[in-house]
Amino acid sequence: MKRIKFSLIFFTAILFSSSCEKYLDKAPEADISEREVYGNFISFQGFIEEMYNCIMDPNKGGAWNQYLFADETLGNGPYNFDAGNYWAAESLFYGQSVNTTDNNPRSKRIWEYAWYAIAKANLALEKIDEEGLFQGTEEEKNIIKGQALFFRGWFYFQICRFWGGMPYVNRVLNPTESLITEEFKRLNFQETAKKMAADFRAAADILPNTWDEVPTGQPTLNNNRSRVNKYFALGYLGKALLFAASPMPNEEATGSNTYNPELAQQAAEAFGELLKLAEQTGNYKLQTWTTWTDCFYRWNNERPGGTEVIMAPTIYDRTRVRWSTVGGTVPSSFGLNSGSSADVPTNNFIKNYAMANGLPITDPASGYNPNDPWKGREPRFYKDIVVDGDRIFNAGDDSFAQLYNGGRHRSQINPPSVTGYYAKRYSPMDASFSVSKAGNLSAYVPYLRLADIYLMYAEAVLFAKNGGTPQSTSGNYGLTAVDAVNKIRNRAQLANLTATYTANAQVFFEEIVRERAVEMAFEGTRFDDLRRWNRNWDPRYLDKTCLDFDRGAGNKPMNIRERVITKRVATKKHNWLPIQVRFINLYEGFPQNPGW
């Protein structure tokens, strides 16, 4: 269909429906008819494909774009959000016109593309049920409808997790109708999430487990990993409900800074349904520890994700991995035109990584030595974090990380590591890392993977109306909350949580918080988690620190001092991003977020 570009809230839906209808209604001279677009599975799926092309690739929205807004990382310059400037036009959020034929991830943004996709989903849902239009099997119809339902809910979730509740547009709009009605008043997040949940539930009920298992998916057999299926819908059903059940959205809706037990129960059951189905079918399963990094990157241009990632970004341009992901996180002297930002992990965040015995570093029995802070840490630490002396490149002065005071990577290159660390979850620096190898790296931030489901299951069960203890289950799945957390820990070669950390719900929840920080590090969940838990402004998460030290004998650190580089500005108003003025002024009844 003809390309349409939009940039305004709800006008997306209005103009899209109007322009498409006018285009399709041209007859008999029109060169395309509704039957040609919506009349069979192949052509209708082509229409659906535009929604896949609206999915934002989190860390490739620019040459490098900031996508971690909590306490995980620092750049060579201050982040706008750290200063409380949520008005900044971060390249993750908005500022581009929609062009779904453009395969450049740098042009994608959440706000404009999400509203466009929602309008597409509504039109698809109208056309798939229009009598006499679609000619195909019931399975084909369900797959089309299920994808549209999922995408409507999913793109609403992308908008609402940052900007809060919205009017839930679930139909094609007439360009002449008034928006000043009850239907278009802003909802709170909890109200909007219930509507998302209805779409996710309806999608899950009609989508196949995987496309490879049904006749419709046979023409693309073994190439269906990115296709929306039942697991996508169940995962986001639980995710939306858990977000809505959490203290911040529940306080917004009810005034109570606690979990909503009914919504937490619904989330737990959705996660339980997914996990039970995954175990029964084997469609998805946790990666082994030796292949854990397959979730995040693969070499030789192979798509990462393995058996664990359920939903990943659309791959638009493979070369952007080198020029965005790698370029923003590795030393600028690697010969990769890299280091434009040098986003690196903070010392305060690294404290979340436990010791090899599984105990947090704050536990007196952990064996943690603040004078030798990187010794004896848990296995994920060494997969994720580059410390001084690590081999990070295959040749030259950059072969080994020099992150001590005055070291090459701390002060002699531009930009340097401002914290004394590098992250390698998506830029796996080691002895074999080279310019040519970086060119074949395929690395993507997962949107949804099975480990996240297990951890959210544990949290939901802990606060569900039928739960309440670490030993509770969802009711439809036999794993206890603590067993779910231990499953992720065991995969990472850690022992089960000790009785000290499962004695009661409060202590156990703090371990969920820490476990989510580590397992989900650098995946974009931390900012959502801290806000939904009403902890974004908690003093424990405000300081962003570095580690200053000299290199002593045997390359051991000495004269160690933790230093605060910046203190995040975060208050209650930072629960939600401000909505740009040009959007809130479109019509009455669409208010700005509180405090902005």
C-alpha positions as CSV (number, residue, x, y, z in Angstrom):
1,M,0.0,0.0,0.0
2,K,1.1,3.6,-0.4
3,R,3.6,4.9,2.2
4,I,2.1,7.1,4.8
5,K,4.0,9.1,7.3
6,F,2.6,10.4,10.6
7,S,3.9,12.0,13.8
8,L,0.8,12.8,15.9
9,I,-1.0,10.8,18.5
10,F,-4.3,9.4,17.4
11,F,-4.1,11.3,14.1
12,T,-2.0,8.3,13.3
13,A,-5.1,6.1,13.6
14,I,-7.4,8.6,12.0
15,L,-5.3,9.5,9.0
16,F,-4.2,5.9,8.5
17,S,-7.7,4.6,8.3
18,S,-8.9,7.5,6.1
19,S,-6.0,7.4,3.6
20,C,-6.1,3.6,3.3
21,E,-9.8,3.5,2.8
22,K,-9.7,6.2,0.1
23,Y,-6.9,4.5,-1.6
24,L,-8.6,1.1,-1.5
25,D,-12.0,2.5,-2.5
26,K,-10.7,3.9,-5.8
27,A,-12.6,1.9,-8.4
28,P,-12.6,0.7,-11.1
29,E,-9.4,2.6,-12.0
30,A,-7.6,1.6,-8.8
31,D,-4.6,-0.7,-9.3
32,I,-5.2,-2.6,-6.0
33,S,-8.4,-3.8,-4.4
34,E,-9.4,-4.8,-0.9
35,R,-9.7,-8.4,-2.0
36,E,-6.1,-8.3,-3.3
37,V,-4.9,-6.9,0.0
38,Y,-7.1,-8.8,2.5
39,G,-8.5,-11.6,0.4
40,N,-5.9,-14.4,1.1
41,F,-3.3,-15.3,3.7
42,I,-0.2,-14.4,1.7
43,S,-1.4,-10.9,0.8
44,F,-3.0,-10.3,4.3
45,Q,0.2,-11.4,5.9
46,G,2.1,-8.9,3.9
47,F,-0.1,-6.2,5.5
48,I,0.7,-7.7,8.9
49,E,4.4,-7.6,8.2
50,E,4.4,-3.8,8.5
51,M,3.8,-4.2,12.2
52,Y,6.9,-6.3,12.5
53,N,8.7,-3.4,10.9
54,C,7.5,-1.1,13.6
55,I,9.4,-2.9,16.4
56,M,12.2,-0.8,17.8
57,D,15.7,-2.3,18.1
58,P,16.6,-0.9,21.6
59,N,20.3,0.0,21.1
60,K,20.4,0.8,17.5
61,G,18.2,3.9,17.2
62,G,21.3,6.0,16.4
63,A,25.0,5.6,15.9
64,W,24.5,4.7,19.5
65,N,21.4,5.5,21.6
66,Q,20.9,5.4,25.3
67,Y,18.4,2.7,26.3
68,L,19.4,2.0,29.9
69,F,17.9,4.7,32.1
70,A,18.4,3.4,35.6
71,D,21.6,2.8,37.5
72,E,23.4,0.3,35.3
73,T,25.6,2.4,33.1
74,L,27.4,5.7,32.5
75,G,28.6,7.4,29.3
76,N,31.4,9.7,28.6
77,G,28.9,12.5,29.2
78,P,26.0,12.8,31.6
79,Y,22.7,11.2,30.6
80,N,19.8,13.5,30.2
81,F,17.7,11.2,32.5
82,D,20.3,11.2,35.2
83,A,19.8,15.0,35.4
84,G,16.0,14.6,35.5
85,N,15.6,15.9,32.0
86,Y,13.0,13.5,30.7
87,W,12.0,16.0,28.0
88,A,15.1,15.2,26.0
89,A,14.4,13.6,22.6
90,E,16.2,10.4,23.3
91,S,16.4,8.4,20.1
92,L,14.7,5.4,21.6
93,F,11.4,7.3,22.1
94,Y,10.2,9.7,19.4
95,G,11.2,12.1,16.7
96,Q,10.8,10.3,13.4
97,S,8.1,10.0,10.8
98,V,6.9,6.5,10.0
99,N,8.3,4.6,7.1
100,T,7.7,0.9,7.3
101,T,9.7,0.2,4.1
102,D,12.8,1.7,5.6
103,N,15.2,-1.1,6.9
104,N,17.4,1.3,8.8
105,P,16.9,0.7,12.6
106,R,18.2,4.2,13.2
107,S,15.0,5.7,11.9
108,K,12.7,3.7,14.3
109,R,11.1,5.2,17.4
110,I,8.6,3.9,19.9
111,W,6.0,6.6,20.0
112,E,5.3,7.2,16.3
113,Y,5.7,3.6,15.2
114,A,3.6,2.2,18.0
115,W,0.6,4.4,17.2
116,Y,1.0,3.6,13.5
117,A,1.1,-0.2,14.3
118,I,-2.0,0.1,16.6
119,A,-3.9,1.7,13.7
120,K,-2.7,-1.1,11.4
121,A,-3.8,-3.7,13.9
122,N,-7.3,-2.2,14.2
123,L,-7.7,-2.1,10.5
124,A,-6.5,-5.7,10.2
125,L,-9.0,-6.9,12.9
126,E,-11.8,-5.1,11.0
127,K,-10.9,-6.6,7.7
128,I,-10.3,-10.2,8.9
129,D,-13.9,-10.3,10.2
130,E,-15.5,-8.5,7.3
131,E,-18.0,-10.9,5.8
132,G,-17.0,-12.3,2.4
133,L,-13.6,-10.6,2.2
134,F,-11.0,-13.1,3.5
135,Q,-10.9,-16.4,1.8
136,G,-8.8,-18.9,3.7
137,T,-8.7,-21.7,6.3
138,E,-9.8,-21.1,9.9
139,E,-6.2,-21.6,11.0
140,E,-5.0,-18.9,8.6
141,K,-7.7,-16.5,9.8
142,N,-6.7,-17.2,13.4
143,I,-3.1,-16.6,12.8
144,I,-3.8,-13.2,11.1
145,K,-6.2,-12.2,13.8
146,G,-3.9,-13.4,16.6
147,Q,-1.0,-11.4,15.3
148,A,-3.1,-8.3,15.1
149,L,-4.5,-8.8,18.6
150,F,-1.0,-9.3,20.0
151,F,0.5,-6.3,18.2
152,R,-2.3,-4.0,19.4
153,G,-1.6,-5.1,23.0
154,W,2.2,-5.1,22.6
155,F,2.5,-1.7,21.1
156,Y,0.3,-0.3,23.8
157,F,2.6,-1.9,26.3
158,Q,5.6,-0.2,24.7
159,I,3.9,3.2,24.9
160,C,2.4,2.8,28.4
161,R,5.5,1.3,30.1
162,F,7.1,4.7,29.5
163,W,4.3,7.3,29.3
164,G,1.6,5.6,31.5
165,G,-2.0,4.8,30.7
166,M,-3.6,5.8,27.4
167,P,-7.1,5.8,25.7
168,Y,-7.3,2.3,24.3
169,V,-8.3,2.6,20.7
170,N,-9.7,-0.7,19.6
171,R,-11.4,0.1,16.3
172,V,-10.8,2.0,13.0
173,L,-11.7,5.6,13.6
174,N,-13.8,7.9,11.4
175,P,-11.8,11.0,10.5
176,T,-14.7,13.3,11.2
177,E,-15.6,12.0,14.7
178,S,-14.9,13.9,17.9
179,L,-12.2,12.8,20.2
180,I,-13.7,14.7,23.1
181,T,-15.7,11.8,24.4
182,E,-15.4,9.3,27.2
183,E,-13.9,6.8,24.9
184,F,-10.8,8.9,24.3
185,K,-10.1,10.0,27.9
186,R,-6.8,8.9,29.3
187,L,-6.9,5.8,31.4
188,N,-4.4,5.0,34.2
189,F,-1.9,2.3,33.5
190,Q,-3.8,-0.4,35.4
191,E,-6.9,0.2,33.4
192,T,-5.0,0.2,30.1
193,A,-3.1,-3.0,31.1
194,K,-6.4,-4.8,31.6
195,K,-7.3,-4.0,28.0
196,M,-3.9,-5.1,26.8
197,A,-4.4,-8.3,28.8
198,A,-7.7,-9.0,27.0
199,D,-6.0,-8.7,23.6
200,F,-3.1,-10.9,24.7
201,R,-5.5,-13.5,26.1
202,A,-7.5,-13.6,22.9
203,A,-4.3,-13.8,20.9
204,A,-3.0,-16.7,23.0
205,D,-6.2,-18.6,22.6
206,I,-6.0,-18.7,18.8
207,L,-2.3,-18.6,17.9
208,P,-0.3,-21.8,17.4
209,N,2.4,-22.9,19.8
210,T,4.8,-22.3,16.9
211,W,4.3,-21.7,13.2
212,D,6.5,-24.7,12.4
213,E,3.8,-27.0,13.9
214,V,0.9,-26.0,11.7
215,P,0.2,-26.2,7.9
216,T,0.2,-22.4,7.5
217,G,3.8,-22.3,8.6
218,Q,5.1,-25.1,6.4
219,P,6.2,-22.8,3.5
220,T,8.5,-21.0,5.9
221,L,9.5,-24.1,7.9
222,N,12.5,-23.5,10.2
223,N,12.3,-19.8,9.5
224,N,9.5,-18.9,11.8
225,R,11.3,-18.0,15.0
226,S,10.4,-14.3,14.8
227,R,6.7,-15.0,14.1
228,V,4.2,-14.2,16.8
229,N,2.9,-17.3,18.5
230,K,1.2,-18.4,21.7
231,Y,4.3,-17.9,23.8
232,F,4.6,-14.3,22.8
233,A,1.0,-13.6,23.8
234,L,1.2,-15.5,27.1
235,G,4.5,-13.9,28.0
236,Y,3.2,-10.4,27.5
237,L,-0.1,-11.2,29.1
238,G,1.8,-12.0,32.3
239,K,4.2,-9.1,31.9
240,A,1.5,-6.5,31.4
241,L,-0.5,-7.9,34.4
242,L,2.6,-8.0,36.7
243,F,3.5,-4.4,35.7
244,A,-0.1,-3.4,36.5
245,A,-0.1,-5.3,39.8
246,S,3.1,-3.7,41.0
247,P,3.2,-1.0,43.7
248,M,3.6,2.1,41.5
249,P,0.8,1.4,39.1
250,N,-1.4,0.1,41.9
251,E,-0.8,3.2,44.0
252,E,-1.7,5.3,40.9
253,A,-5.0,3.4,40.5
254,T,-6.0,2.7,44.1
255,G,-3.8,4.8,46.4
256,S,-2.1,1.7,47.9
257,N,1.7,1.4,47.5
258,T,1.4,-2.4,47.5
259,Y,0.9,-5.2,45.1
260,N,-2.5,-5.9,43.7
261,P,-3.0,-9.5,44.7
262,E,-5.7,-10.3,42.1
263,L,-3.7,-9.0,39.2
264,A,-0.6,-10.7,40.5
265,Q,-2.5,-13.9,40.6
266,Q,-3.6,-13.5,37.0
267,A,0.0,-12.8,36.0
268,A,1.2,-15.8,37.9
269,E,-1.3,-18.0,36.1
270,A,-0.3,-16.6,32.7
271,F,3.4,-17.3,33.4
272,G,2.5,-20.7,34.8
273,E,0.6,-21.6,31.6
274,L,3.6,-20.6,29.5
275,L,6.1,-22.5,31.5
276,K,4.0,-25.6,31.7
277,L,3.5,-25.5,27.9
278,A,7.2,-24.9,27.3
279,E,8.1,-27.9,29.4
280,Q,5.5,-30.1,27.8
281,T,6.4,-29.2,24.2
282,G,10.1,-28.3,24.4
283,N,9.4,-25.4,22.1
284,Y,11.4,-23.1,24.4
285,K,13.9,-24.0,27.1
286,L,16.7,-22.4,29.0
287,Q,20.1,-22.3,27.3
288,T,22.7,-24.4,29.1
289,W,25.4,-22.4,30.9
290,T,28.0,-23.1,28.2
291,T,25.6,-21.6,25.6
292,W,24.1,-18.8,27.8
293,T,25.6,-16.1,25.6
294,D,23.7,-17.4,22.6
295,C,20.8,-15.4,24.1
296,F,22.6,-12.2,23.3
297,Y,25.1,-12.8,20.5
298,R,26.4,-15.2,17.9
299,W,29.3,-15.0,15.5
300,N,29.4,-15.5,11.7
301,N,26.2,-13.6,11.2
302,E,24.1,-16.2,12.9
303,R,20.9,-15.0,14.6
304,P,21.2,-15.1,18.4
305,G,18.4,-16.3,20.7
306,G,18.9,-20.0,20.8
307,T,16.1,-22.0,22.5
308,E,15.5,-19.3,25.2
309,V,14.6,-16.0,23.5
310,I,10.9,-15.8,22.8
311,M,10.8,-12.3,21.2
312,A,13.7,-10.4,19.8
313,P,13.9,-7.1,17.8
314,T,13.3,-7.2,14.0
315,I,16.7,-7.4,12.3
316,Y,16.8,-4.5,9.9
317,D,20.5,-4.0,9.0
318,R,23.0,-6.6,10.3
319,T,25.9,-4.1,10.0
320,R,24.4,-1.9,12.7
321,V,25.6,-4.3,15.3
322,R,29.2,-3.2,14.6
323,W,28.4,0.4,14.1
324,S,25.9,0.9,16.9
325,T,26.1,-1.8,19.6
326,V,29.8,-2.5,19.4
327,G,30.7,1.1,18.6
328,G,29.1,2.5,21.7
329,T,30.6,0.0,24.2
330,V,34.1,-1.0,23.3
331,P,37.4,1.0,23.6
332,S,37.7,3.7,21.0
333,S,41.1,2.4,19.9
334,F,40.0,-0.9,18.6
335,G,40.0,0.2,14.9
336,L,36.2,-0.1,14.7
337,N,35.3,3.6,14.5
338,S,34.2,2.7,18.0
339,G,33.9,4.4,21.4
340,S,31.6,7.2,20.2
341,S,29.9,7.0,23.6
342,A,31.8,4.4,25.7
343,D,28.8,3.4,27.7
344,V,30.1,1.3,30.6
345,P,28.7,-0.4,33.7
346,T,28.7,1.4,37.0
347,N,30.4,0.1,40.1
348,N,27.2,0.5,42.1
349,F,25.4,-1.9,39.7
350,I,28.2,-4.4,39.7
351,K,27.7,-4.9,43.4
352,N,24.6,-6.9,42.5
353,Y,26.7,-9.8,41.2
354,A,27.1,-12.5,43.9
355,M,30.1,-14.5,44.9
356,A,30.8,-17.9,43.4
357,N,29.2,-19.5,46.5
358,G,26.0,-17.8,45.5
359,L,25.9,-15.4,48.5
360,P,25.5,-11.6,47.9
361,I,28.7,-9.7,48.6
362,T,26.9,-8.1,51.6
363,D,26.7,-11.4,53.4
364,P,29.6,-11.9,55.9
365,A,29.8,-15.5,54.8
366,S,30.3,-14.7,51.1
367,G,34.0,-14.3,51.3
368,Y,33.9,-11.0,49.4
369,N,37.1,-9.0,49.9
370,P,36.7,-5.3,49.1
371,N,40.5,-5.1,48.6
372,D,40.3,-7.7,45.8
373,P,36.8,-7.1,44.6
374,W,36.8,-9.1,41.4
375,K,38.1,-12.3,42.8
376,G,35.7,-15.3,43.4
377,R,32.7,-13.6,41.9
378,E,29.8,-15.6,40.3
379,P,30.1,-16.9,36.7
380,R,27.8,-14.2,35.1
381,F,30.2,-11.5,36.4
382,Y,33.0,-12.9,34.2
383,K,30.6,-13.3,31.2
384,D,29.3,-9.7,31.5
385,I,32.1,-7.5,32.9
386,V,35.5,-6.5,31.8
387,V,37.9,-5.6,34.7
388,D,41.5,-4.4,34.7
389,G,43.9,-6.9,33.3
390,D,41.4,-8.9,31.2
391,R,42.4,-9.9,27.7
392,I,40.0,-8.0,25.5
393,F,41.6,-7.8,22.0
394,N,43.8,-10.0,19.8
395,A,46.7,-7.6,19.2
396,G,48.5,-4.4,20.0
397,D,48.3,-2.1,23.0
398,D,44.7,-2.9,23.5
399,S,45.2,-6.6,24.1
400,F,44.7,-6.2,27.8
401,A,42.3,-3.8,29.7
402,Q,44.2,-1.0,31.4
403,L,41.5,0.4,33.7
404,Y,43.6,1.5,36.6
405,N,44.1,5.2,37.4
406,G,46.2,6.6,34.5
407,G,45.7,3.4,32.4
408,R,45.3,3.4,28.7
409,H,41.6,2.7,28.8
410,R,40.9,4.9,31.8
411,S,42.5,8.1,30.6
412,Q,44.6,7.8,27.5
413,I,41.9,7.2,24.9
414,N,39.0,9.3,24.0
415,P,36.4,8.6,25.3
416,P,37.7,6.5,28.2
417,S,35.9,4.2,30.5
418,V,34.7,6.6,33.2
419,T,33.9,3.8,35.7
420,G,36.9,1.4,35.4
421,Y,34.9,-1.3,33.6
422,Y,33.5,-2.3,30.2
423,A,30.4,-4.5,29.6
424,K,30.6,-7.4,27.2
425,R,27.1,-8.9,27.1
426,Y,26.7,-7.7,23.5
427,S,30.3,-6.8,22.7
428,P,32.1,-10.0,23.8
429,M,35.7,-8.8,24.2
430,D,38.2,-11.6,24.7
431,A,41.6,-12.8,23.4
432,S,40.1,-13.6,20.0
433,F,38.2,-10.3,19.5
434,S,39.3,-8.5,16.3
435,V,38.0,-6.0,13.8
436,S,37.1,-8.6,11.3
437,K,35.4,-10.7,13.9
438,A,33.4,-7.7,15.1
439,G,32.1,-7.3,11.5
440,N,30.5,-10.7,11.7
441,L,29.0,-10.3,15.2
442,S,25.2,-10.6,15.5
443,A,24.0,-9.1,18.9
444,Y,20.5,-8.1,19.9
445,V,18.8,-7.1,23.1
446,P,16.0,-9.6,23.8
447,Y,12.5,-8.4,24.4
448,L,11.4,-11.5,26.1
449,R,13.2,-14.7,27.1
450,L,12.4,-17.6,29.3
451,A,14.7,-16.6,32.2
452,D,12.6,-13.4,32.5
453,I,9.4,-15.5,32.6
454,Y,10.8,-17.7,35.5
455,L,11.8,-14.6,37.5
456,M,8.5,-12.8,36.9
457,Y,6.6,-16.0,37.8
458,A,8.4,-16.0,41.1
459,E,7.5,-12.4,41.8
460,A,3.9,-12.8,40.7
461,V,3.4,-15.9,42.9
462,L,5.0,-14.2,45.9
463,F,2.4,-11.4,45.8
464,A,-0.6,-13.3,44.4
465,K,-3.8,-13.7,46.4
466,N,-3.2,-17.5,46.4
467,G,0.5,-17.1,47.1
468,G,2.3,-15.1,49.7
469,T,5.4,-17.2,50.5
470,P,8.5,-18.3,48.7
471,Q,7.0,-21.8,48.8
472,S,3.8,-20.8,47.0
473,T,2.9,-21.9,43.4
474,S,0.6,-20.3,40.8
475,G,-2.0,-23.1,41.2
476,N,-1.8,-24.1,37.5
477,Y,2.0,-24.9,37.6
478,G,3.8,-26.9,40.2
479,L,7.1,-24.9,40.5
480,T,7.3,-22.8,43.7
481,A,8.5,-19.2,43.7
482,V,11.9,-20.1,45.2
483,D,12.3,-23.1,42.8
484,A,11.8,-20.7,39.9
485,V,14.6,-18.4,41.1
486,N,16.8,-21.3,41.9
487,K,16.3,-22.6,38.4
488,I,17.9,-19.5,37.0
489,R,20.7,-19.5,39.6
490,N,21.5,-23.2,39.0
491,R,21.8,-22.5,35.3
492,A,24.4,-19.9,36.2
493,Q,26.3,-22.5,38.3
494,L,25.1,-21.1,41.6
495,A,23.7,-23.1,44.5
496,N,20.1,-22.8,45.7
497,L,19.2,-19.8,47.9
498,T,20.0,-20.6,51.5
499,A,17.3,-20.6,54.2
500,T,18.4,-17.2,55.2
501,Y,17.1,-15.8,52.0
502,T,13.8,-17.7,51.8
503,A,12.7,-17.2,55.4
504,N,9.9,-14.8,54.5
505,A,8.5,-12.9,51.5
506,Q,10.3,-9.6,52.3
507,V,13.8,-11.2,52.4
508,F,13.1,-13.4,49.4
509,F,11.8,-10.4,47.3
510,E,15.1,-8.6,47.8
511,E,16.8,-11.6,46.3
512,I,14.4,-11.4,43.3
513,V,15.4,-7.8,42.9
514,R,19.1,-8.7,43.0
515,E,18.7,-11.7,40.7
516,R,16.7,-9.7,38.2
517,A,19.5,-7.0,38.2
518,V,22.1,-9.6,37.3
519,E,20.3,-12.1,35.0
520,M,18.5,-9.3,33.1
521,A,21.5,-6.8,33.2
522,F,21.7,-4.5,30.2
523,E,18.4,-5.8,28.7
524,G,16.3,-2.7,29.4
525,T,14.2,-4.2,32.3
526,R,15.9,-2.3,35.2
527,F,14.3,1.0,34.5
528,D,10.8,-0.6,34.3
529,D,11.5,-2.6,37.4
530,L,12.6,0.2,39.6
531,R,9.7,2.4,38.6
532,R,7.0,-0.3,38.9
533,W,8.4,-1.2,42.4
534,N,8.3,2.5,43.4
535,R,12.0,2.4,43.9
536,N,13.2,4.7,41.1
537,W,13.9,7.4,43.6
538,D,15.1,5.1,46.4
539,P,18.6,6.3,47.7
540,R,20.0,2.8,47.1
541,Y,19.6,3.4,43.3
542,L,20.5,7.0,42.8
543,D,24.3,7.1,43.1
544,K,26.3,6.2,40.0
545,T,29.8,5.3,41.0
546,C,33.2,4.4,39.6
547,L,36.1,2.6,41.1
548,D,39.4,4.5,41.3
549,F,42.4,2.3,42.0
550,D,46.1,1.8,41.2
551,R,47.6,-1.3,39.8
552,G,49.7,-3.1,42.3
553,A,51.9,-6.2,42.4
554,G,50.6,-9.1,40.4
555,N,48.1,-6.8,38.7
556,K,46.1,-6.6,41.9
557,P,44.1,-3.4,42.5
558,M,45.3,-1.2,45.4
559,N,44.4,2.2,46.9
560,I,40.8,1.4,46.0
561,R,38.2,4.1,46.4
562,E,34.6,4.2,45.2
563,R,33.6,7.6,43.9
564,V,30.2,9.0,43.0
565,I,30.3,10.4,39.5
566,T,26.7,11.5,39.4
567,K,23.5,11.2,41.5
568,R,20.4,10.5,39.5
569,V,17.6,13.0,39.8
570,A,14.5,11.0,40.4
571,T,11.3,11.8,42.2
572,K,7.7,10.6,42.0
573,K,7.0,12.5,38.9
574,H,9.6,10.5,37.1
575,N,7.4,7.4,37.2
576,W,6.3,8.4,33.7
577,L,8.0,10.3,30.9
578,P,6.4,13.6,30.1
579,I,4.3,13.7,27.0
580,Q,5.5,16.2,24.4
581,V,3.4,19.4,24.5
582,R,2.5,19.1,20.8
583,F,0.8,15.8,21.6
584,I,-1.2,16.8,24.8
585,N,-2.5,19.9,23.0
586,L,-4.3,17.9,20.3
587,Y,-7.6,17.8,22.1
588,E,-9.3,18.3,25.5
589,G,-9.3,15.4,27.9
590,F,-5.7,14.3,27.2
591,P,-3.8,15.5,30.2
592,Q,-0.1,15.7,30.8
593,N,1.5,13.3,33.3
594,P,1.6,14.4,36.9
595,G,4.4,16.8,37.8
596,W,5.3,17.7,34.2
